[in-house]
Amino acid sequence: MIFTFIRYTRPSWQFNLLPKTKNAFASCYVSAADCPANFLDNRYQTESAKLADAGYRLFFKGVLLQSTQEEIKQLNQLQKPSLRDEYIFIRKYWGSVWAMYTLLIRLITFKNPFEEVAQFIATKKVKKINVHAELFVDKSYTAFQSQLIGSNPLVAVIIPTLNRYKYLKDVLTDLEKQTYTNFEVIIVDQTDDFQQTFYDGYNLNIKLIRQEEKLLWTARNNAVKNTTAQYLLFFDDDSRVEPGWIHEHLKCIDFFNADISAGVSFSTSGGKISESYNYFRWADQFDSGNALIKRSVMQQIGMFDEQFNGQRMGDGEFGYRAYINGIKSISNPNAFRVHLKVSSGGLREMGSWDGFRPTKWFAPKPLPSVLYLYEKYLPQALFRNAVFMGIMLSNVSYRHKGKSKMLAVSILLGIIKSPLLFIQYYRSTQIAERMLRNAMSPEILE
């Protein structure tokens, strides 16, 4: 991303990184030749800022921008955005609260206070916009007749489960109602009180794997190894889906010639549902509880990293790895699930489902796997800001996550708790460093 201030608001966004592939890849960059004239915001002082702003807006309107490394290199040779441009960008997409946060961070990191305050004040009239308004919708999708669906490929629905038979019953009932029928269900059961008879009576092709160890990412990898299906659909054991769920995943892969259909998740707890879940766009995250991927993806970039067993962000790591290797992933609003996020079983057996909110006072914070992930992929400037922002914004409850009004409260609590946070962070770094030393390339699927 050409704007450097994005490191204060979205430091862990994968589109801040440049993929390894030299050919066309999913991006948020737009060239002067391809940019619609009405998307150039003349409040910016530099050409690079105008183009970067337009690319960012187009990305979140569902335009599937593609770039090459050479095109990005040419854009980066333009004059860098000015300080005023940077503050306009923050105010335009995040609002005045985040602009103030950015100003404070820059002041405490010894940037010129006179210049910073001057440009902060000079941009105070810039109002936050709704970037999701006036979407670009490809109307041909509705009438599209998928040849892929017509060829009737085998899909493997992969479900790891742990102490959730009550909810797994509804999951399997939803799968019985699917309009697309050529699929098998591979269940890796890690339940303490294992009940094989639970699976009797379902009108499904179930392949049951009993796994004694409570290892989520090992479970998913084992399931992949136990199927020959060319399409792998990862699912959670506390979710509900509509009858057309599998059909919509396959249709998306075919229509967009994508490698991954990243279904969206509507959670029954947590922050407000993003408007970006309502339309097709390049996916900027991988949700292992609702995603269809081609088998060839794991043959190219490897399977899940099992160092994330017992922790968080294993799906985030896979998403980063897919992106930097040029894998095309589409956020698919039609293949949605309702994620119940129930209070028992699954990851709840191992602690919090949030990487920055451990359940115990002196537990590592963030979880070591978060530091491991960020160290593995992010440059130092992005790493520092991602960790700092995650820690400072995690001092309010999970249900307030993402609410800008709670930003000041969380930062204040972070200052008060700073001695404890230092101890938690130090403990996390020690474990993360061991993970980095033990890191190896994930196993490639045969």
Summary of the structure (lengths in Angstrom):
residues: 446
radius of gyration: 22.5
end to end distance: 35.5
largest distance: 72.3
contacts: 1411
relative contact order: 0.12
helix: 45%
strand: 13%
